[in-house]
Amino acid sequence: MKLPVKRAYDAASKADGTRILVDRLWPRGVTKAKAHIDLWAKDLTPTNDLRKWFHGDPEKRFKEFSTKYKAELKPKKKEAKELLKGHKKVTLVTAVKDIEHSHIPTLTAFLEKL
């Protein structure tokens, strides 16, 4: 299943299907009503320690971060399958500005392989 990604600050659409927030923290300045989040996959996001370590120097640490994050995701395969089960269309929602250099590509690749 191909999983589109939208920023939490973009307008929700019926075409999004089930909207799953894939950030550990709630998007700043976005109300729950405006976000239209159906599920919050907090447990599939990087741990606080990994997230904080990565944000210390994202440009230099991105490759190592991705490797460490993949290792964190590996034992969560069953949980991830359960999250996607029964949904025809799913859109991942995030607040990150630079989606390409965040946890999103790693998570998306992991989920699309299930």
N, C-alpha and C positions, 0 to 999 in steps of 0.2 A: 504494500500500500504506500503510495507516494504521500508524504505529509507536508503540506504547505505550512509556512511560518508567517505569522503576522505580529506586528508590534502591538502591545497592549494599548498604545495611544492611538492606534488606527481604529476607525469605526468597525463595529461588528457587522456581519452580514449573515443572512440565512444560508447563503452558499458555503459558509464556514463549516457547517455541520456542528459536531461536538467540539467545543473550544476548551483546550486543555492548557492551563498555565504551567509552564515548565521553568519557573524561576523559584529559588528558595525563599526569596522575599517578595512580598506583595508590591506591585508597581507603584512607585511614589506618585501621589496626586490623582490616582485613578480609583473611582468608587467601584464598589462591587456591582452596583446596578449598571454603570456605564461599561464595565469590562465584559459583561455577559460571559463569565467563566462558568463552564459546566463542571469541570474537574480541576483539581490542583494536584499535580504530580510532584509534590515537594520531595518525596523520597527518591525520585529518579534524577534529582539535580545533584550537582557536586556537593560534597560535604562542606560544612562551614570552613574547616581547616584548609581544604583544597582550594576553595573559592577565594579565601583571604590570601593564601600563598600566591595564587595566580595573579590577583589584582595588584600585588606588590611590584610586578614587572611583566605585564602581559605580552609585550613584544618579544622579550627574550625567552619567556617560559611557555609560550603557546604549545609548542610541539610536545614538551614533557607533560604539560597539563593534560593534553588530549590522551596521552598514553595512560596517565594516572586515572583519569576519569573513566576510560574504557575498563580499567581494572575494577573500579567501583561499581560500574554498571553490570558487569558479568554475572554476579550472583543475584541480580535483580531481574533476571530474564522472565521468570514466572510472573512476577508482579507486573512487569511491563506488558506481557501478553494479556493479562487480566484487564489492564487499563484500556487496551484497544479493543477488546472483545465486544462484539455486538454493535459496533459503531460503523456505519457505512462510510461516513465522511468525517475526518478529524483534521482540525487545524491546531497547530501548536502556537501558543501565545507567549510572548516574552517582552520584557521591558528593555533588554539590552540594545544599545545603539549600534554597535558593530557586530552584527549577527555572525559574520564569517569568522571572526576571531573571538569566539565565545564558546560556551559549552554546547550551543545549539547544533552545529554540524555533527559533532560526535554523537549527541543524543539522537538526532534525526537518523543518522546512518544506523545506529543500534536498533531503533524502533522499526525502521523500514526492512530490516533483515529478519524480523520475527515472523 
